Amino acid sequence: MRTYWKLESLAWLFAMVFCVLILGPIFMKTGQYYHFYLQNATSILLFLTFARIIFLLRFTPYARSRYVRFALIALSIPLFMYQLDNLYDFQRFMDEEGTIAFFKESYRPDDYNFGKFIRYQFVFFSVASLVSIAAMPIRMVISFWRTTNTAQSV
């Protein structure tokens, strides 16, 4: 059981480092003008965590906990709505302001390319988190069925 908790802590550490690696260059380039740090970090962490749970549930310390699995089913609906709202807010900002609004001081040609990176990574991680959130209740129902009908499977 201690091995599972070590793996869980390493997975969370990896997710946080990955989030910093994605958002670090954005912070260095745009600073305070990028208003979607929290939403972006949430989508990255949700995607990495839920995808890991969907595919590697048996290696988590709470694989057989009915309460945690039920909580993951119940949390899927508000998390899905939150992520969808974040994606709509970002898309509305992109339609109204554009990516150049993140760069208040300079309008260099490479700012447009970096603006594309900001837009593509936000949309990618938002959509990926929406897909993983939508798949989570299905995986948890399968897990409930397996633990009820078999002794070893999760």
C-alpha positions in Angstrom: 0.0 0.0 0.0 2.9 2.4 0.7 4.0 1.9 -2.9 0.7 3.1 -4.2 0.9 6.3 -2.1 4.4 6.9 -3.4 3.2 6.5 -7.0 0.3 8.8 -6.3 2.6 11.5 -4.9 4.9 11.1 -7.8 2.0 11.4 -10.3 0.8 14.6 -8.6 4.4 16.0 -8.6 4.7 15.2 -12.3 1.4 16.9 -13.0 2.4 20.0 -11.2 5.9 20.2 -12.8 4.2 19.7 -16.2 1.8 22.5 -15.5 4.7 24.8 -14.6 6.6 23.8 -17.7 3.6 24.8 -19.9 2.6 28.0 -18.0 6.1 29.2 -17.2 6.9 30.4 -20.7 3.5 32.1 -20.9 4.2 33.9 -17.7 7.7 35.0 -18.9 6.3 36.3 -22.2 3.0 37.9 -21.1 3.2 38.5 -17.4 0.1 39.9 -15.8 -1.7 40.4 -19.1 -2.7 36.7 -19.5 -5.8 36.4 -17.4 -6.4 32.6 -17.7 -3.6 31.1 -15.5 -6.0 29.5 -13.0 -8.3 28.1 -15.7 -5.3 26.9 -17.7 -3.7 25.2 -14.7 -7.0 23.6 -13.7 -7.5 22.1 -17.2 -4.0 20.7 -17.3 -4.2 19.2 -13.8 -7.7 17.8 -14.4 -6.6 16.2 -17.7 -3.5 14.6 -16.4 -5.1 13.4 -13.2 -8.3 12.1 -14.7 -6.5 10.4 -17.6 -4.2 8.7 -15.2 -7.1 7.5 -13.0 -9.0 6.3 -16.1 -6.2 4.2 -17.4 -4.2 3.3 -14.2 -7.0 3.0 -11.6 -5.6 -0.3 -10.2 -2.3 1.4 -9.2 -4.0 4.1 -7.1 -4.4 3.7 -3.3 -8.1 4.4 -3.5 -8.9 1.8 -6.2 -11.2 -0.1 -4.0 -12.7 2.8 -2.0 -16.3 3.1 -2.9 -16.6 6.6 -1.5 -13.8 8.0 -3.6 -15.1 6.3 -6.7 -18.6 7.6 -6.0 -17.2 11.1 -5.3 -15.5 11.0 -8.7 -18.8 10.2 -10.4 -20.6 13.0 -8.5 -17.8 15.6 -9.1 -17.8 14.9 -12.8 -20.9 17.0 -13.5 -19.8 20.3 -11.8 -16.2 19.9 -13.1 -17.5 19.4 -16.6 -19.7 22.6 -16.4 -16.7 24.5 -14.9 -14.4 23.5 -17.7 -17.0 24.2 -20.4 -17.5 27.7 -18.9 -13.7 28.3 -18.9 -13.5 27.2 -22.5 -16.4 29.5 -23.5 -14.8 32.4 -21.6 -11.5 31.9 -23.4 -13.1 31.6 -26.8 -15.1 34.7 -26.2 -12.0 36.6 -25.2 -10.2 35.3 -28.3 -13.1 36.4 -30.5 -13.3 39.9 -29.0 -9.7 40.7 -28.2 -7.5 38.3 -30.0 -4.2 36.8 -28.9 -2.3 40.1 -29.3 -4.1 41.4 -26.2 -1.8 39.3 -24.1 1.2 41.4 -25.3 0.5 44.9 -24.2 4.0 46.3 -24.6 5.2 44.8 -27.9 3.8 43.8 -31.2 6.7 41.8 -32.7 6.0 39.1 -35.3 7.0 36.3 -33.0 4.3 37.5 -30.6 1.7 36.3 -33.1 3.3 32.8 -33.2 3.4 32.7 -29.4 -0.2 33.8 -29.3 -1.1 30.8 -31.4 0.8 28.6 -28.9 -1.2 30.0 -26.1 -4.5 29.5 -27.9 -3.8 26.0 -29.1 -2.5 24.7 -25.8 -5.5 26.2 -23.9 -8.0 24.7 -26.3 -6.1 21.3 -26.3 -6.0 20.9 -22.5 -9.5 22.2 -22.1 -11.0 19.8 -24.6 -8.8 17.0 -23.3 -10.0 17.6 -19.7 -13.6 17.7 -20.9 -13.2 14.3 -22.6 -11.5 12.8 -19.6 -14.2 14.2 -17.2 -16.9 12.8 -19.4 -15.2 9.4 -19.5 -14.7 9.3 -15.7 -18.2 8.2 -14.7 -18.2 5.4 -17.3 -14.9 4.1 -15.9 -16.1 4.3 -12.3 -19.3 2.4 -13.1 -17.1 -0.3 -14.8 -15.0 -0.3 -11.7 -18.0 -0.8 -9.4 -19.2 -3.6 -11.6 -15.8 -5.4 -11.6 -15.3 -5.1 -7.8 -18.8 -6.4 -7.2 -18.6 -9.4 -9.5 -14.9 -10.3 -9.2 -12.4 -10.4 -6.4 -9.2 -9.1 -8.0 -10.3 -6.7 -10.8 -10.9 -3.0 -10.4 
